Amino acid sequence: MRIAWFRTTPVDVADPLDETAALIAELRASHAIDVFVEADAHDFVWRHALIPWELCVYELDDTRAHQFIWAYLVNYPGAVLLESARVHHGWGGALSREGRLDDYLASLRFDDRTRPASVLQVPLYASRLVVTPHMALAIELQETYPGACVRCAPLGAAAGEPVELHAHPPGRQHVLRVAATNDRIVPLERAAARARAAGAEIELMVAQPAARLLHECDVIVDLSWPPFQKTPTPAMAAMAAGKPLVILESDATADWPALNPQTWLPRDAIASRAPIAVTIDPRDEEHSLMQALRRLAIDGELRERLGQAANAWWKQHATPQRASAAWMPILEQAARLAPPPRPVNWPAHLDADGTELARTILAEFGVTSDLLPTNNQAPS
């Protein structure tokens, strides 16, 4: 199958934090995938007119870099990879800069059945189907929007560097190297300072290439916020590298076997499942994070167990091969599905195709033209 894949950056298989690089590389064994970023997306229209792609896939997140994707998503229905449950900032920012506040408000009024200030209904009903890596989010979306087609599939993470973590000799102080994988450094710095005051030796590793962080650190900390809204790519990369993981407790991690740093008991009721991470209650973030860092700094055996269990879980659930196997039938289904019909209250500006002024002028003279499309939905 020929697939046009829209994303914000070229595929970088060397970057362990590239959400879909490993998945795309694996899918290319079976499909011809052309990646479009903003710089070359304008070539898609004429190339598609000459030799149509059988399916378009859109990575959609709530950032300014993803704003260009909306126009193609709406006009060329395909499969949307929903990387965040919140997309209104990116969408609203683009319309605001163009002075189109009325259009933005129309989009918000269109979606009046979910959380405030959401435009999720637009990509959900403009697409053949939507894919999310979170089962909890997939269930929520399907219940909230019964007319949408929602699927759940992992993204996969490439294998990291093999590591060996060992307990340290008695009486020898270990410096715990902690890698931060997002920009929420302040709470981590405060927690590390408190752990140092309690006697733990901790070195924070930030602002370095992700591959180096994963290779050199002892522990990965992912404090992405909101925790449920984002794809946990750093967590998957940590597991693939066999590194202990500390992450916020959320719906996205609720089914992971994990340890509670307040009690150091498993949160999971199934005793046979080995913990793969330490999960932090967001309501007690700094204190729980301090407890986690302090224990992990001195307990090399625990670090080794967590890293090994995390790597085993990754092999079972989140390798690129397993992700590709889950995505293959989804892509095939999306290619077979017809573009969804527009809801009756679909905002008119979403189907604007640039011919409105020409139509208005021609109508003043009672003239029509076969050169202008008769409906606003572009060919699929």
C-alpha atoms as a printed R data frame, in Angstrom:
    type eleno elety resid chain resno       x       y       z
1   ATOM     1    CA   MET     A     1   0.000   0.000   0.000
2   ATOM     2    CA   ARG     A     2   1.183   3.545  -0.770
3   ATOM     3    CA   ILE     A     3   0.865   5.687   2.370
4   ATOM     4    CA   ALA     A     4   1.406   9.419   2.846
5   ATOM     5    CA   TRP     A     5   2.503   9.973   6.450
6   ATOM     6    CA   PHE     A     6   2.308  13.521   7.859
7   ATOM     7    CA   ARG     A     7   4.507  14.455  10.810
8   ATOM     8    CA   THR     A     8   6.458  17.448  12.091
9   ATOM     9    CA   THR     A     9  10.015  16.178  11.515
10  ATOM    10    CA   PRO     A    10  11.790  13.747   9.212
11  ATOM    11    CA   VAL     A    11  12.025  10.209  10.545
12  ATOM    12    CA   ASP     A    12  15.043   9.807  12.829
13  ATOM    13    CA   VAL     A    13  15.520   6.173  13.815
14  ATOM    14    CA   ALA     A    14  18.590   7.166  15.865
15  ATOM    15    CA   ASP     A    15  16.465   9.291  18.212
16  ATOM    16    CA   PRO     A    16  14.909   7.075  20.916
17  ATOM    17    CA   LEU     A    17  12.356   9.815  21.656
18  ATOM    18    CA   ASP     A    18  11.045   9.967  18.073
19  ATOM    19    CA   GLU     A    19   7.538   8.632  18.745
20  ATOM    20    CA   THR     A    20   6.930   6.820  15.462
21  ATOM    21    CA   ALA     A    21  10.347   6.413  13.809
22  ATOM    22    CA   ALA     A    22  10.708   2.747  14.768
23  ATOM    23    CA   LEU     A    23   7.094   2.011  13.804
24  ATOM    24    CA   ILE     A    24   7.443   3.648  10.374
25  ATOM    25    CA   ALA     A    25  10.707   1.812   9.739
26  ATOM    26    CA   GLU     A    26   9.037  -1.505  10.565
27  ATOM    27    CA   LEU     A    27   5.919  -0.777   8.453
28  ATOM    28    CA   ARG     A    28   8.093   0.114   5.472
29  ATOM    29    CA   ALA     A    29   8.903  -3.577   5.125
30  ATOM    30    CA   SER     A    30   5.311  -4.033   3.880
31  ATOM    31    CA   HIS     A    31   4.206  -0.586   2.686
32  ATOM    32    CA   ALA     A    32   5.617   2.252   0.600
33  ATOM    33    CA   ILE     A    33   5.522   5.165   3.068
34  ATOM    34    CA   ASP     A    34   6.260   8.737   1.980
35  ATOM    35    CA   VAL     A    35   6.787  11.125   4.894
36  ATOM    36    CA   PHE     A    36   5.570  14.719   4.557
37  ATOM    37    CA   VAL     A    37   6.720  17.514   6.867
38  ATOM    38    CA   GLU     A    38   5.600  21.137   6.656
39  ATOM    39    CA   ALA     A    39   8.430  22.145   4.307
40  ATOM    40    CA   ASP     A    40   7.307  19.759   1.569
41  ATOM    41    CA   ALA     A    41   3.633  19.175   2.378
42  ATOM    42    CA   HIS     A    42   2.536  21.561  -0.394
43  ATOM    43    CA   ASP     A    43   3.828  19.010  -2.915
44  ATOM    44    CA   PHE     A    44   1.351  16.449  -1.625
45  ATOM    45    CA   VAL     A    45  -1.664  17.963  -3.413
46  ATOM    46    CA   TRP     A    46  -0.334  17.842  -6.972
47  ATOM    47    CA   ARG     A    47   1.452  14.552  -6.413
48  ATOM    48    CA   HIS     A    48  -1.739  13.038  -5.021
49  ATOM    49    CA   ALA     A    49  -3.668  14.299  -8.054
50  ATOM    50    CA   LEU     A    50  -1.214  12.513 -10.381
51  ATOM    51    CA   ILE     A    51  -0.848   9.229  -8.481
52  ATOM    52    CA   PRO     A    52  -3.136   9.041  -5.424
53  ATOM    53    CA   TRP     A    53  -1.864   7.567  -2.198
54  ATOM    54    CA   GLU     A    54  -4.105   4.815  -0.924
55  ATOM    55    CA   LEU     A    55  -4.080   6.176   2.637
56  ATOM    56    CA   CYS     A    56  -2.961   9.242   4.579
57  ATOM    57    CA   VAL     A    57  -1.770   8.989   8.186
58  ATOM    58    CA   TYR     A    58  -1.591  12.114  10.348
59  ATOM    59    CA   GLU     A    59   0.319  12.485  13.611
60  ATOM    60    CA   LEU     A    60  -1.666  15.042  15.619
61  ATOM    61    CA   ASP     A    61  -0.487  16.734  18.793
62  ATOM    62    CA   ASP     A    62  -1.264  20.009  20.552
63  ATOM    63    CA   THR     A    63   1.721  22.014  19.304
64  ATOM    64    CA   ARG     A    64   2.346  24.819  16.874
65  ATOM    65    CA   ALA     A    65   4.472  22.497  14.740
66  ATOM    66    CA   HIS     A    66   1.416  20.296  14.104
67  ATOM    67    CA   GLN     A    67  -0.828  23.119  12.884
68  ATOM    68    CA   PHE     A    68  -0.121  22.606   9.191
69  ATOM    69    CA   ILE     A    69  -1.491  19.062   9.415
70  ATOM    70    CA   TRP     A    70  -5.069  20.190  10.077
71  ATOM    71    CA   ALA     A    71  -5.744  21.394   6.519
72  ATOM    72    CA   TYR     A    72  -4.695  18.053   5.012
73  ATOM    73    CA   LEU     A    73  -6.438  16.022   7.717
74  ATOM    74    CA   VAL     A    74  -9.779  17.696   7.008
75  ATOM    75    CA   ASN     A    75  -9.547  17.626   3.210
76  ATOM    76    CA   TYR     A    76  -7.959  14.215   2.696
77  ATOM    77    CA   PRO     A    77  -9.593  11.881   5.250
78  ATOM    78    CA   GLY     A    78  -7.302   9.168   6.547
79  ATOM    79    CA   ALA     A    79  -6.063   7.692   9.815
80  ATOM    80    CA   VAL     A    80  -5.160  10.052  12.653
81  ATOM    81    CA   LEU     A    81  -2.610   9.093  15.281
82  ATOM    82    CA   LEU     A    82  -3.867  11.105  18.251
83  ATOM    83    CA   GLU     A    83  -0.751  11.698  20.337
84  ATOM    84    CA   SER     A    84  -2.530  13.934  22.842
85  ATOM    85    CA   ALA     A    85  -6.077  14.162  24.145
86  ATOM    86    CA   ARG     A    86  -5.782  17.943  23.885
87  ATOM    87    CA   VAL     A    87  -5.463  19.597  20.479
88  ATOM    88    CA   HIS     A    88  -7.299  22.905  20.885
89  ATOM    89    CA   HIS     A    89  -4.245  25.068  21.618
90  ATOM    90    CA   GLY     A    90  -2.518  24.206  18.366
91  ATOM    91    CA   TRP     A    91  -5.705  24.551  16.342
92  ATOM    92    CA   GLY     A    92  -6.836  27.729  18.078
93  ATOM    93    CA   GLY     A    93  -3.404  29.326  17.854
94  ATOM    94    CA   ALA     A    94  -3.328  28.986  14.076
95  ATOM    95    CA   LEU     A    95  -6.792  30.501  13.643
96  ATOM    96    CA   SER     A    96  -6.061  33.310  16.114
97  ATOM    97    CA   ARG     A    97  -2.932  34.380  14.258
98  ATOM    98    CA   GLU     A    98  -4.986  34.543  11.061
99  ATOM    99    CA   GLY     A    99  -7.632  36.688  12.771
100 ATOM   100    CA   ARG     A   100 -10.226  33.919  12.473
101 ATOM   101    CA   LEU     A   101 -11.646  34.006  15.994
102 ATOM   102    CA   ASP     A   102 -15.189  33.364  14.724
103 ATOM   103    CA   ASP     A   103 -14.035  30.170  13.010
104 ATOM   104    CA   TYR     A   104 -12.299  28.998  16.181
105 ATOM   105    CA   LEU     A   105 -15.409  29.647  18.270
106 ATOM   106    CA   ALA     A   106 -17.496  27.802  15.689
107 ATOM   107    CA   SER     A   107 -15.220  24.783  16.091
108 ATOM   108    CA   LEU     A   108 -15.618  24.900  19.869
109 ATOM   109    CA   ARG     A   109 -19.417  25.208  19.632
110 ATOM   110    CA   PHE     A   110 -19.454  22.237  17.277
111 ATOM   111    CA   ASP     A   111 -17.879  20.101  19.981
112 ATOM   112    CA   ASP     A   112 -20.198  20.688  22.938
113 ATOM   113    CA   ARG     A   113 -20.405  17.181  24.366
114 ATOM   114    CA   THR     A   114 -16.997  16.847  25.957
115 ATOM   115    CA   ARG     A   115 -14.584  18.791  28.148
116 ATOM   116    CA   PRO     A   116 -14.585  22.590  27.736
117 ATOM   117    CA   ALA     A   117 -12.417  24.197  25.032
118 ATOM   118    CA   SER     A   118 -12.047  21.026  22.998
119 ATOM   119    CA   VAL     A   119 -12.064  20.546  19.234
120 ATOM   120    CA   LEU     A   120 -11.532  16.788  19.327
121 ATOM   121    CA   GLN     A   121 -14.733  16.173  17.410
122 ATOM   122    CA   VAL     A   122 -13.162  17.732  14.298
123 ATOM   123    CA   PRO     A   123 -10.380  15.152  13.737
124 ATOM   124    CA   LEU     A   124 -12.594  12.347  15.056
125 ATOM   125    CA   TYR     A   125 -15.364  12.975  12.517
126 ATOM   126    CA   ALA     A   126 -13.115  14.178   9.696
127 ATOM   127    CA   SER     A   127 -11.099  10.951   9.671
128 ATOM   128    CA   ARG     A   128 -11.703   7.416   8.536
129 ATOM   129    CA   LEU     A   129 -10.472   6.278  11.930
130 ATOM   130    CA   VAL     A   130  -8.432   7.516  14.890
131 ATOM   131    CA   VAL     A   131  -5.658   5.581  16.635
132 ATOM   132    CA   THR     A   132  -4.428   6.213  20.173
133 ATOM   133    CA   PRO     A   133  -1.694   4.386  22.121
134 ATOM   134    CA   HIS     A   134  -3.799   4.567  25.326
135 ATOM   135    CA   MET     A   135  -6.572   2.042  25.865
136 ATOM   136    CA   ALA     A   136  -8.215   4.257  28.497
137 ATOM   137    CA   LEU     A   137  -8.326   7.178  26.050
138 ATOM   138    CA   ALA     A   138  -9.628   4.970  23.249
139 ATOM   139    CA   ILE     A   139 -12.493   3.806  25.459
140 ATOM   140    CA   GLU     A   140 -13.286   7.367  26.554
141 ATOM   141    CA   LEU     A   141 -13.305   8.687  22.991
142 ATOM   142    CA   GLN     A   142 -15.477   5.871  21.684
143 ATOM   143    CA   GLU     A   143 -18.015   6.367  24.478
144 ATOM   144    CA   THR     A   144 -18.070  10.154  24.031
145 ATOM   145    CA   TYR     A   145 -18.184  10.029  20.233
146 ATOM   146    CA   PRO     A   146 -20.070   6.850  19.273
147 ATOM   147    CA   GLY     A   147 -20.073   7.847  15.602
148 ATOM   148    CA   ALA     A   148 -16.294   7.895  15.407
149 ATOM   149    CA   CYS     A   149 -14.086   4.905  14.629
150 ATOM   150    CA   VAL     A   150 -11.428   4.632  17.373
151 ATOM   151    CA   ARG     A   151  -8.678   2.046  17.615
152 ATOM   152    CA   CYS     A   152  -5.835   1.437  20.086
153 ATOM   153    CA   ALA     A   153  -2.343   0.340  19.063
154 ATOM   154    CA   PRO     A   154   1.145   0.779  20.557
155 ATOM   155    CA   LEU     A   155   3.816   2.871  18.851
156 ATOM   156    CA   GLY     A   156   6.785   0.703  19.736
157 ATOM   157    CA   ALA     A   157  10.266   1.716  20.845
158 ATOM   158    CA   ALA     A   158  13.577   0.677  19.346
159 ATOM   159    CA   ALA     A   159  15.926  -1.493  21.385
160 ATOM   160    CA   GLY     A   160  18.213   0.515  23.616
161 ATOM   161    CA   GLU     A   161  21.789  -0.096  24.622
162 ATOM   162    CA   PRO     A   162  22.211  -3.276  26.722
163 ATOM   163    CA   VAL     A   163  23.058  -2.431  30.310
164 ATOM   164    CA   GLU     A   164  24.115  -4.229  33.470
165 ATOM   165    CA   LEU     A   165  23.018  -2.776  36.774
166 ATOM   166    CA   HIS     A   166  24.574  -4.169  39.917
167 ATOM   167    CA   ALA     A   167  24.351  -3.597  43.622
168 ATOM   168    CA   HIS     A   168  27.231  -1.502  44.910
169 ATOM   169    CA   PRO     A   169  29.778  -2.775  47.455
170 ATOM   170    CA   PRO     A   170  28.846  -2.124  51.090
171 ATOM   171    CA   GLY     A   171  30.210   1.120  52.407
172 ATOM   172    CA   ARG     A   172  30.793   2.589  48.951
173 ATOM   173    CA   GLN     A   173  28.666   5.610  48.074
174 ATOM   174    CA   HIS     A   174  27.132   5.542  44.605
175 ATOM   175    CA   VAL     A   175  26.303   8.677  42.611
176 ATOM   176    CA   LEU     A   176  22.888   8.073  41.068
177 ATOM   177    CA   ARG     A   177  22.764   9.483  37.549
178 ATOM   178    CA   VAL     A   178  19.172  10.577  36.870
179 ATOM   179    CA   ALA     A   179  18.091  11.503  33.343
180 ATOM   180    CA   ALA     A   180  15.198  13.931  32.915
181 ATOM   181    CA   THR     A   181  13.287  13.422  29.670
182 ATOM   182    CA   ASN     A   182  11.141  16.558  29.582
183 ATOM   183    CA   ASP     A   183  11.244  20.223  30.509
184 ATOM   184    CA   ARG     A   184   9.670  19.861  33.966
185 ATOM   185    CA   ILE     A   185  13.056  20.117  35.674
186 ATOM   186    CA   VAL     A   186  12.105  22.265  38.690
187 ATOM   187    CA   PRO     A   187  10.179  19.606  40.682
188 ATOM   188    CA   LEU     A   188  12.916  17.081  39.908
189 ATOM   189    CA   GLU     A   189  15.623  19.496  41.112
190 ATOM   190    CA   ARG     A   190  13.725  20.130  44.349
191 ATOM   191    CA   ALA     A   191  13.197  16.418  44.972
192 ATOM   192    CA   ALA     A   192  16.858  15.683  44.219
193 ATOM   193    CA   ALA     A   193  17.965  18.429  46.618
194 ATOM   194    CA   ARG     A   194  15.843  16.908  49.389
195 ATOM   195    CA   ALA     A   195  17.231  13.449  48.649
196 ATOM   196    CA   ARG     A   196  20.786  14.823  48.806
197 ATOM   197    CA   ALA     A   197  20.001  16.433  52.164
198 ATOM   198    CA   ALA     A   198  18.987  12.972  53.357
199 ATOM   199    CA   GLY     A   199  22.368  11.569  52.334
200 ATOM   200    CA   ALA     A   200  21.840  10.366  48.743
201 ATOM   201    CA   GLU     A   201  24.355  11.266  46.039
202 ATOM   202    CA   ILE     A   202  22.456  12.291  42.911
203 ATOM   203    CA   GLU     A   203  23.579  13.781  39.617
204 ATOM   204    CA   LEU     A   204  20.912  15.170  37.271
205 ATOM   205    CA   MET     A   205  21.483  14.703  33.557
206 ATOM   206    CA   VAL     A   206  19.581  17.199  31.392
207 ATOM   207    CA   ALA     A   207  19.869  18.988  28.042
208 ATOM   208    CA   GLN     A   208  21.780  16.156  26.383
209 ATOM   209    CA   PRO     A   209  20.927  13.970  23.376
210 ATOM   210    CA   ALA     A   210  18.389  11.360  24.357
211 ATOM   211    CA   ALA     A   211  20.572   8.488  23.203
212 ATOM   212    CA   ARG     A   212  23.363   9.619  25.524
213 ATOM   213    CA   LEU     A   213  20.989  10.075  28.448
214 ATOM   214    CA   LEU     A   214  19.634   6.569  28.033
215 ATOM   215    CA   HIS     A   215  23.082   5.057  27.714
216 ATOM   216    CA   GLU     A   216  24.764   6.791  30.656
217 ATOM   217    CA   CYS     A   217  22.021   7.213  33.259
218 ATOM   218    CA   ASP     A   218  21.007   4.892  36.092
219 ATOM   219    CA   VAL     A   219  17.359   6.011  36.266
220 ATOM   220    CA   ILE     A   220  14.928   7.706  33.855
221 ATOM   221    CA   VAL     A   221  12.412  10.188  35.293
222 ATOM   222    CA   ASP     A   222   9.437  11.221  33.153
223 ATOM   223    CA   LEU     A   223   7.295  13.963  34.685
224 ATOM   224    CA   SER     A   224   5.345  14.829  31.518
225 ATOM   225    CA   TRP     A   225   2.285  16.899  32.331
226 ATOM   226    CA   PRO     A   226  -0.620  16.386  32.019
227 ATOM   227    CA   PRO     A   227   0.408  12.741  32.497
228 ATOM   228    CA   PHE     A   228  -2.592  11.230  30.689
229 ATOM   229    CA   GLN     A   229  -2.500  13.570  27.718
230 ATOM   230    CA   LYS     A   230   0.772  12.556  26.109
231 ATOM   231    CA   THR     A   231   2.241   9.462  24.527
232 ATOM   232    CA   PRO     A   232   4.711   8.022  27.105
233 ATOM   233    CA   THR     A   233   7.573   7.779  24.608
234 ATOM   234    CA   PRO     A   234  10.349   8.417  27.193
235 ATOM   235    CA   ALA     A   235   8.936   5.604  29.318
236 ATOM   236    CA   MET     A   236   8.971   3.178  26.386
237 ATOM   237    CA   ALA     A   237  12.543   4.210  25.525
238 ATOM   238    CA   ALA     A   238  13.608   3.619  29.138
239 ATOM   239    CA   MET     A   239  12.071   0.149  29.131
240 ATOM   240    CA   ALA     A   240  13.680  -0.693  25.806
241 ATOM   241    CA   ALA     A   241  17.048   0.344  27.272
242 ATOM   242    CA   GLY     A   242  16.466  -1.735  30.393
243 ATOM   243    CA   LYS     A   243  16.604   1.274  32.727
244 ATOM   244    CA   PRO     A   244  14.560   1.810  35.924
245 ATOM   245    CA   LEU     A   245  11.719   4.242  35.329
246 ATOM   246    CA   VAL     A   246  10.035   6.789  37.594
247 ATOM   247    CA   ILE     A   247   6.844   8.204  36.090
248 ATOM   248    CA   LEU     A   248   3.636   9.910  37.193
249 ATOM   249    CA   GLU     A   249   0.675   7.685  38.032
250 ATOM   250    CA   SER     A   250  -2.081   8.199  35.460
251 ATOM   251    CA   ASP     A   251  -4.721   6.440  33.394
252 ATOM   252    CA   ALA     A   252  -2.025   5.739  30.811
253 ATOM   253    CA   THR     A   253   0.083   3.828  33.378
254 ATOM   254    CA   ALA     A   254  -2.725   2.394  35.488
255 ATOM   255    CA   ASP     A   255  -2.385  -1.118  34.070
256 ATOM   256    CA   TRP     A   256   1.393  -1.243  34.477
257 ATOM   257    CA   PRO     A   257   2.743  -3.288  37.397
258 ATOM   258    CA   ALA     A   258   4.455  -0.612  39.503
259 ATOM   259    CA   LEU     A   259   5.783   0.212  42.965
260 ATOM   260    CA   ASN     A   260   4.376   2.860  45.296
261 ATOM   261    CA   PRO     A   261   7.316   4.873  46.723
262 ATOM   262    CA   GLN     A   262   5.313   5.671  49.848
263 ATOM   263    CA   THR     A   263   5.148   2.005  50.862
264 ATOM   264    CA   TRP     A   264   7.440   0.247  48.356
265 ATOM   265    CA   LEU     A   265   4.641  -2.233  47.831
266 ATOM   266    CA   PRO     A   266   3.221  -3.099  44.397
267 ATOM   267    CA   ARG     A   267   0.252  -1.059  43.250
268 ATOM   268    CA   ASP     A   268  -0.774  -4.081  41.187
269 ATOM   269    CA   ALA     A   269  -3.102  -6.585  42.799
270 ATOM   270    CA   ILE     A   270  -1.650  -9.389  40.650
271 ATOM   271    CA   ALA     A   271   1.322 -10.556  42.701
272 ATOM   272    CA   SER     A   272   2.825 -12.588  39.842
273 ATOM   273    CA   ARG     A   273   3.567  -9.476  37.768
274 ATOM   274    CA   ALA     A   274   6.995  -8.009  38.520
275 ATOM   275    CA   PRO     A   275   6.982  -4.193  38.929
276 ATOM   276    CA   ILE     A   276   8.385  -2.391  35.895
277 ATOM   277    CA   ALA     A   277   8.406   1.177  37.259
278 ATOM   278    CA   VAL     A   278   7.967   3.436  40.255
279 ATOM   279    CA   THR     A   279   4.849   5.551  39.811
280 ATOM   280    CA   ILE     A   280   4.390   8.917  41.528
281 ATOM   281    CA   ASP     A   281   1.062  10.235  42.779
282 ATOM   282    CA   PRO     A   282   0.767  13.726  41.192
283 ATOM   283    CA   ARG     A   283  -0.865  14.984  44.402
284 ATOM   284    CA   ASP     A   284   2.346  14.210  46.295
285 ATOM   285    CA   GLU     A   285   4.808  14.672  43.465
286 ATOM   286    CA   GLU     A   286   7.846  16.228  45.116
287 ATOM   287    CA   HIS     A   287   7.803  14.158  48.305
288 ATOM   288    CA   SER     A   288   7.137  10.855  46.510
289 ATOM   289    CA   LEU     A   289   9.806  11.654  43.942
290 ATOM   290    CA   MET     A   290  12.302  12.372  46.727
291 ATOM   291    CA   GLN     A   291  11.466   9.012  48.316
292 ATOM   292    CA   ALA     A   292  11.960   7.246  44.998
293 ATOM   293    CA   LEU     A   293  15.319   8.881  44.257
294 ATOM   294    CA   ARG     A   294  16.606   8.270  47.776
295 ATOM   295    CA   ARG     A   295  15.789   4.542  47.666
296 ATOM   296    CA   LEU     A   296  17.049   4.008  44.124
297 ATOM   297    CA   ALA     A   297  20.322   5.784  44.956
298 ATOM   298    CA   ILE     A   298  21.262   3.166  47.529
299 ATOM   299    CA   ASP     A   299  19.468   0.041  46.315
300 ATOM   300    CA   GLY     A   300  21.290  -1.268  43.263
301 ATOM   301    CA   GLU     A   301  19.476  -4.595  43.480
302 ATOM   302    CA   LEU     A   302  16.123  -2.842  43.158
303 ATOM   303    CA   ARG     A   303  17.382  -0.852  40.172
304 ATOM   304    CA   GLU     A   304  18.488  -4.067  38.486
305 ATOM   305    CA   ARG     A   305  15.159  -5.807  39.105
306 ATOM   306    CA   LEU     A   306  13.163  -2.863  37.795
307 ATOM   307    CA   GLY     A   307  15.326  -2.512  34.702
308 ATOM   308    CA   GLN     A   308  15.138  -6.203  33.846
309 ATOM   309    CA   ALA     A   309  11.372  -6.371  34.423
310 ATOM   310    CA   ALA     A   310  10.818  -3.230  32.349
311 ATOM   311    CA   ASN     A   311  12.830  -4.656  29.474
312 ATOM   312    CA   ALA     A   312  10.875  -7.918  29.630
313 ATOM   313    CA   TRP     A   313   7.581  -5.976  29.556
314 ATOM   314    CA   TRP     A   314   8.809  -3.977  26.557
315 ATOM   315    CA   LYS     A   315   9.655  -7.174  24.676
316 ATOM   316    CA   GLN     A   316   6.151  -8.480  25.326
317 ATOM   317    CA   HIS     A   317   4.179  -5.302  24.597
318 ATOM   318    CA   ALA     A   318   6.074  -2.453  22.955
319 ATOM   319    CA   THR     A   319   8.707  -3.534  20.439
320 ATOM   320    CA   PRO     A   320   8.489  -2.076  16.912
321 ATOM   321    CA   GLN     A   321   7.583  -5.547  15.624
322 ATOM   322    CA   ARG     A   322   4.624  -5.841  18.003
323 ATOM   323    CA   ALA     A   323   3.527  -2.305  17.181
324 ATOM   324    CA   SER     A   324   3.698  -3.019  13.455
325 ATOM   325    CA   ALA     A   325   1.649  -6.194  13.880
326 ATOM   326    CA   ALA     A   326  -1.064  -4.166  15.654
327 ATOM   327    CA   TRP     A   327  -1.003  -1.368  13.070
328 ATOM   328    CA   MET     A   328  -1.147  -3.520   9.932
329 ATOM   329    CA   PRO     A   329  -4.852  -4.494  10.191
330 ATOM   330    CA   ILE     A   330  -5.729  -0.948  11.300
331 ATOM   331    CA   LEU     A   331  -4.129   0.569   8.197
332 ATOM   332    CA   GLU     A   332  -5.820  -1.999   5.975
333 ATOM   333    CA   GLN     A   333  -9.188  -1.210   7.566
334 ATOM   334    CA   ALA     A   334  -8.645   2.533   7.177
335 ATOM   335    CA   ALA     A   335  -7.836   2.134   3.477
336 ATOM   336    CA   ARG     A   336 -11.106   0.230   2.945
337 ATOM   337    CA   LEU     A   337 -13.308   2.680   4.832
338 ATOM   338    CA   ALA     A   338 -15.135   5.391   2.923
339 ATOM   339    CA   PRO     A   339 -14.560   8.984   4.049
340 ATOM   340    CA   PRO     A   340 -17.060   9.706   6.817
341 ATOM   341    CA   PRO     A   341 -20.092  11.900   6.018
342 ATOM   342    CA   ARG     A   342 -20.024  15.396   7.473
343 ATOM   343    CA   PRO     A   343 -22.245  15.863  10.559
344 ATOM   344    CA   VAL     A   344 -25.209  18.176  10.014
345 ATOM   345    CA   ASN     A   345 -23.665  20.885  12.198
346 ATOM   346    CA   TRP     A   346 -20.204  20.674  10.604
347 ATOM   347    CA   PRO     A   347 -18.596  24.161  10.689
348 ATOM   348    CA   ALA     A   348 -18.609  25.618   7.175
349 ATOM   349    CA   HIS     A   349 -15.074  27.013   7.421
350 ATOM   350    CA   LEU     A   350 -13.653  23.500   7.698
351 ATOM   351    CA   ASP     A   351 -14.701  22.793   4.097
352 ATOM   352    CA   ALA     A   352 -13.497  26.096   2.646
353 ATOM   353    CA   ASP     A   353 -11.498  25.184  -0.466
354 ATOM   354    CA   GLY     A   354 -10.383  28.583  -1.744
355 ATOM   355    CA   THR     A   355 -13.061  28.874  -4.456
356 ATOM   356    CA   GLU     A   356 -15.580  30.832  -2.395
357 ATOM   357    CA   LEU     A   357 -14.736  34.254  -3.865
358 ATOM   358    CA   ALA     A   358 -14.734  32.897  -7.424
359 ATOM   359    CA   ARG     A   359 -18.111  31.273  -6.843
360 ATOM   360    CA   THR     A   360 -19.527  34.522  -5.454
361 ATOM   361    CA   ILE     A   361 -18.328  36.582  -8.431
362 ATOM   362    CA   LEU     A   362 -19.591  34.047 -10.970
363 ATOM   363    CA   ALA     A   363 -22.942  33.826  -9.209
364 ATOM   364    CA   GLU     A   364 -23.399  37.595  -9.606
365 ATOM   365    CA   PHE     A   365 -23.394  37.033 -13.370
366 ATOM   366    CA   GLY     A   366 -25.449  33.869 -13.207
367 ATOM   367    CA   VAL     A   367 -22.487  31.795 -14.343
368 ATOM   368    CA   THR     A   368 -21.246  28.436 -13.073
369 ATOM   369    CA   SER     A   369 -18.103  26.521 -14.039
370 ATOM   370    CA   ASP     A   370 -17.309  22.837 -14.254
371 ATOM   371    CA   LEU     A   371 -13.728  23.719 -13.312
372 ATOM   372    CA   LEU     A   372 -14.793  24.331  -9.713
373 ATOM   373    CA   PRO     A   373 -15.601  21.286  -7.567
374 ATOM   374    CA   THR     A   374 -19.247  20.704  -6.809
375 ATOM   375    CA   ASN     A   375 -18.616  19.769  -3.210
376 ATOM   376    CA   ASN     A   376 -16.004  20.938  -0.758
377 ATOM   377    CA   GLN     A   377 -14.625  17.585   0.262
378 ATOM   378    CA   ALA     A   378 -11.416  16.826  -1.587
379 ATOM   379    CA   PRO     A   379 -10.902  13.409  -3.181
380 ATOM   380    CA   SER     A   380  -9.709  10.737  -0.796
